[in-house]
Amino acid sequence: MKAAFLGLIIALASATMVAQTTTATAAAPEVPASMRPFVPTNMKPYFLGLYLRAAEAADSPSPEAIQGHLAHLRAEVEAGKMLIVGPALDRGTLGGIAVMAVSTAEEAKQILDDDPMVKTGRMKSEVHPVWLPDLSAVQVIYSKAPAQ
């Protein structure tokens, strides 16, 4: 019985190690007991998506390109995958950010790469795992969608 139990533990540990090496997930860091009073208790793992302006896209995007970008963002927000999204206002390299509640870094990257601004090369994307206070109470409110 002990041998079977030990075998199960080893198999589960091996499966976990394989899953961790093939799929990047947002995992909560271990907080040492001495630091817990200084860390909010409602922290959760998310992915931070960065939209970076491509150097070769110096001209302004067309109104159609901007509308496609905004429609993509709205669809991801309404799907519950992007929780916070918005532009950087200084016109530097950083074009905007998105905090995403998805399972893997690969999924987050795919969402960013499906954006028309990234597809056309106007922006590049990066994804980073982050640990933030629970964002489930955040609301992004849009006006009624126009008729198609």
C-alpha positions in Angstrom: 0.0 0.0 0.0 2.8 2.4 0.9 4.6 1.6 -2.3 1.5 2.3 -4.4 1.0 5.6 -2.5 4.6 6.6 -3.0 4.3 5.7 -6.7 1.2 8.0 -7.0 3.0 10.9 -5.3 6.0 10.5 -7.7 3.8 10.3 -10.7 1.8 13.4 -9.7 5.1 15.3 -9.0 6.5 14.3 -12.4 3.3 15.4 -14.1 3.4 18.7 -12.3 7.0 19.3 -13.3 6.2 18.5 -17.0 3.2 20.8 -16.9 5.3 23.6 -15.4 8.0 23.3 -18.0 5.7 23.2 -21.0 3.2 25.8 -20.0 4.0 29.0 -18.2 1.3 29.8 -15.7 0.9 32.7 -13.3 1.7 31.2 -10.0 1.6 32.9 -6.6 5.0 33.2 -5.0 5.6 31.8 -1.6 5.5 34.6 1.0 7.8 34.0 4.1 5.9 34.2 7.3 7.9 37.3 8.4 6.7 39.2 5.4 3.0 38.2 5.4 1.9 41.2 7.5 3.2 43.5 4.7 1.5 41.6 1.8 -2.2 42.0 1.0 -4.1 38.9 1.7 -6.2 39.1 -1.5 -3.3 38.7 -4.0 -3.9 36.7 -7.1 -1.8 35.7 -10.1 -2.5 37.4 -13.5 -0.7 38.1 -16.7 0.4 41.6 -17.6 0.3 42.2 -21.4 2.3 45.0 -22.8 1.6 46.6 -26.2 4.9 48.1 -27.5 5.0 50.5 -30.3 7.0 49.2 -33.3 9.8 51.6 -34.3 9.0 51.0 -38.0 5.4 52.2 -37.5 6.1 55.9 -37.2 3.0 57.1 -39.0 -0.4 57.3 -37.3 -2.7 54.3 -37.7 -5.9 54.7 -39.8 -9.2 55.1 -38.1 -10.1 51.6 -39.3 -7.0 50.2 -37.7 -7.8 51.9 -34.4 -11.4 50.7 -34.5 -10.3 47.1 -35.1 -7.9 47.4 -32.1 -10.6 48.8 -29.9 -13.1 46.2 -31.0 -10.6 43.5 -30.1 -10.0 44.9 -26.7 -13.7 45.2 -26.0 -14.3 41.6 -27.1 -11.6 40.4 -24.7 -12.9 42.5 -21.8 -16.4 41.3 -22.4 -15.2 37.7 -22.5 -13.6 38.3 -19.1 -10.1 37.7 -20.3 -8.8 41.2 -20.1 -9.7 42.8 -16.7 -7.9 46.2 -17.1 -6.8 47.6 -20.4 -5.7 51.1 -21.4 -3.2 53.2 -23.3 0.1 54.7 -22.1 -0.3 58.5 -22.5 3.3 59.6 -23.0 3.7 58.4 -26.7 6.8 56.5 -25.7 7.6 52.9 -26.5 4.9 51.6 -24.3 1.6 51.8 -26.2 -0.7 50.3 -23.6 -1.2 47.5 -21.0 -3.7 44.8 -20.3 -4.1 42.8 -17.1 -5.4 39.3 -18.1 -7.1 36.5 -16.2 -6.2 33.5 -18.3 -4.6 30.2 -17.6 -1.2 30.4 -19.3 1.3 32.9 -20.7 0.8 31.4 -24.1 -3.0 32.1 -24.0 -2.3 35.7 -22.9 0.3 36.1 -25.7 -2.1 34.7 -28.3 -4.8 37.2 -27.2 -2.4 40.1 -27.7 -1.0 38.7 -31.0 -4.6 38.4 -32.3 -5.0 42.2 -32.0 -5.1 43.9 -35.4 -2.4 46.4 -34.3 0.0 43.5 -33.6 -1.0 41.5 -36.6 -0.2 44.5 -38.9 3.2 45.1 -37.2 2.2 48.5 -35.7 2.7 47.1 -32.2 4.6 44.2 -30.6 3.5 42.3 -27.5 5.1 41.0 -24.3 3.5 39.0 -21.5 4.7 38.9 -17.9 3.3 36.9 -14.9 2.3 39.3 -12.1 0.8 39.0 -8.6 -1.8 41.7 -7.9 -4.7 42.3 -5.5 -7.9 40.5 -6.6 -9.4 42.4 -9.5 -12.8 40.7 -9.6 -14.5 43.9 -8.4 -13.1 46.0 -11.2 -15.7 47.0 -13.8 -15.0 48.2 -17.3 -18.1 49.9 -18.6 -18.8 50.4 -22.3 -21.6 52.3 -24.0 -24.0 50.1 -26.0 -22.4 48.4 -29.0 -23.4 49.8 -32.4 -25.6 47.7 -34.5 -23.7 45.6 -37.0 
